[in-house]
């Protein structure tokens, strides 16, 4: 989900430069900086970006230059009154001094810089042109992230193949054959008999059932097979899939842990640990996917 895009443009006397930077993130976190006088486009900009991206930490910076225009400062009286009311309330509750004129003017939104020659229609047209520039930057960033996503998807598919290969190796391991399980059960029951001569037939039957249930990994292996198919479908499909794959990675890990804990074979445990390593790599790579 890493990427960078830059787009510049000009509308009449207004020039602008958009810069967008994206890094990995589980959710979508948008941080935006716009110059004074352009605060009105923030909401529209955030909506535009959230329609394109679902994950990632995205930093957005807008720089604006004016040529041949007279920019004059003006006080936003509504913002100033709100700040003064808040300051007075705090002073009454906790004491202290009211902010100075310099401190008030330094607050974002109190002092605005505008071109007095622009009427409402001209300003609307100016904002629309700047937003169009943002759309181009967003498209460029999306293209870069998509290119990275294709490469990541190939790596993830390779890791899914490794998980499936290890799954099949566990299924075919000799320790899972009925005769091997029966032999293991006989040994464990024999050990139980050696420790006490007070086991009745019903107790032995219950112990045998418990041992057999613990030795059976088929349920976990079946669920892993289903998750493998689901992961491939998501990776070969279209649209964002990162969140769904995050969930599947958790399920991969859960089933693998159960297999390792229930295993009655050193070889099966070793295969399970190899699978856990691949699953961890799979989860790390998912952070680079939309």
N, C-alpha and C positions, 0 to 999 in steps of 0.2 A: 504493500500500500504506500510505498514511498514514491515521490515524484516532485517535479517542479515545473511551473509554467509561468510565463511572462507575456503579457499582452499590453501594447501601448496604442494610443489613439488620439485623435484630435477632433474637436467639434467647435467650430468657430474659434473663439479665443481661449477655449479650455483644452488643455492637454492632460492626459492621464497615463499612468502606468499601474497595471495590476500585477502583483506577484503572489503566487500561490505555492505553498510548500506543504507536503503531506508526508507523515510518518505513520508507523503502525499504531493501531489502537483497537481495543475490543469493541468500543462503541464509536459514535461520531461526536467529535469535539471540535467545534469551530471557534477559532479566535480571530477576531477581525479588528483592524486598525484603519480608520478612515479620517481624513482631515476635517477640521472644523468647517461646518457648513454643509457637509455631506452625510450627516448622521441619518437623514431621512431615508437613505438607500440601504441601511443595514438590514432591516427586516426583509426587504425584497431579496437582498443578496443571500441571506441565510436560507430562505425558502428555496431559492434557485439551487444552491449547493446541496441542500438536503435531498432534493429530488434526484440528484445524480449519484451521490455517495451515501453509503450506509455505515461505513466504518472508517476509522482513521482519525488522527489528530491533524487538523488542517489549519494552517496559519495563513491569513489573508491580509495583504497590505496594499492600500491604495495611496498613490502619490498624485497630486493634482498641481498643475501649474497654469497660471493665467497670463496671457500676453496681451498687452495693450488695454488692460482693464484696470479700473480703480477699485481696489479692494479696501473696504472700510470696516472697522470693527463696530459691533453694536452689542448692547447688553440684552440678553434674553431675560426680560423682567419676570416671567413666570418661573423660570429656573432659579433666578436670584431670590425671589420671594420664598420659594420652597426651601432653599438652603438656609436662609435667614430664620425661617420658622423652626427648622430642625435644630439650628444652632442655639436659638433662644430656649427651646425645650430642654436641650442637654444642659445649658448653663443653669437653668432653674433646678434641675435634678442633681447635677454633680458639681456645679460651680465652674469656675474658670472664666476666661474672657471670650468675647465674640471674635470671630475671625476678622482679620484686617482686610482692607480693600484689596491689597495685593494678593492675599490668600484667596479671596473670593474670585478675583479675576483669573486665577490660575486653575480654578475648578473647571473641568470639562463641561461644556454646555452653557456656562454663564456668559462667556464672551464668545461671540460668533463673528465670523468674517464672511462678508457677502459682497457680491458685485451689485451695487444699487441700480445698475442699468438693466438688470435682468428682471423682467416681470414674471408672473407666475407661469405663464405658458412657456416662456423661454427657459426657465429653470426646469420645468418638467421635461422639455426636450433635451436639455443638457443631461439630466439624470438618466433618461432613457438611453442616450448614447453611451454613457459610462457603463450602464448595466449590460448593454450589448457587448461592450469590451470584456466585461466579466464573464459573460457566457462563452466567449471565444477562449478565454483562459481556462475556464472549467472544462471545456471540450478537450483542450490540449492536455490538461492534467489527467482527465479520464482516459485518454488514448495512451498516455505513458503508463498509467496504472494497469490498464488492460493488457498491455504488452508484457509487463512484469507478471501479471496474473496468469497469463498463458504459460510462462516458464515455470511458475510455482505449481500450477496445476499438473504439469508433467511430472515434477518431482513427487508430488503427493500421490499421483497414480502409481508411480514406481513403488512408493512405500506401501500403498494398499496391496500391490502385488506381493510384496515381501510378507506382509501380514497374512495373506491368504496362503502363501507357500508354507509358512510356519504352521498355520492352522492345519493344512493337509498333512504335514509331517507328524503332528501330534495325533491326528486321527489314525494314521497308518502305523504308529509306533507299536512295537510288539507288546509293550506293557499294557496296552488297552485291549488286547485279545482276551476273550472269555476265559481261556485256560490260564492265562497269566494272572488275571484277576482272581480266579478261583484258587490258584496256588497261593497267592498273597493272602487271601482270606483264611485259608487253612493254616498258614503260618501264624497269622495274628490270633486266630482262635486258639491255636495250640499254646501260644504264649499266655493267653488269658487262663487257660486250664492249668498251666504250670504255677501260676501265682495263687490259685485257690481251687479247692476241690468242692466248693459249695455252689457252683453254678448249676442251675437246673436247666432242663432242655428249653424251656420258654425263654429264659434269660439268654441263653446262647443264641437262640433264634433271633432275638431282638438285636443282639450285638452284631450278628452276621448281616442283618438287614441294614444296620447303620453303616457298617464297613463297606457294604456293596454300594450303598447310596453315595458315600464319599468317593469311592473309586470311579464312579460313573461321571464322565465329563461331557457326555453327549449333548446335554441341554446347553451348556456354555458354548460348545463348539457350534451348535446350530445357530445360536444367537449371533455369534461372531460372523458366521457365513452370511446371515441376513444383513448385518451392518456393512460387510464388505460390498455387497451388491448396492446398498443404499449410497455408500460413499462414492462408488464409481458413477452412479446415476447423477449425483450432484455435481461431481467434477466434470462430467461430460455434458452437463446441461448448460443452460444459459441463465444469466442473472446472478445476483449475489447469493453465495452459498456459505459464507464463512461462519455465520452463527449456527446453522444446522450442522455443519461439519464439526464445530466445537462440541456440540452435544454428542455426536457420534464418537468423537475422540474420547470423551468421558466414558461412553459405553464400552468402547474397545478396552480401555484401561480396566474398567470394572470386571469384565469377563476374564481378562488375562490374569488379574489378581486372584480371582476365584480358581482358575485352572491351576495356578502355582500352589495355592493353599491346599487344594484337594489332591494334587498329584501324588501317586504312589510309586513314581519312578524318577530316578535322577535325570534320565534323558528327557522325559516330559517336562520336568522342572526347568532344565537348561533351555529347552525350546521356548518355554513360556517366558523366561527371562530375556531371551533374544527378541521375542515378540514385544515385550514391554519396552525395550530399548528403541525399537522401530516406532512404536506408538508415541513415545516421548519426542522423537524427531518429527513425527507427523504433526503433533500438537504445536511444536515450535514453528514449523513452516506455515501453519494455518494463520499465524499472526501477519503474514504477508499477503493474505488473500482477502478480497472484498467480502 
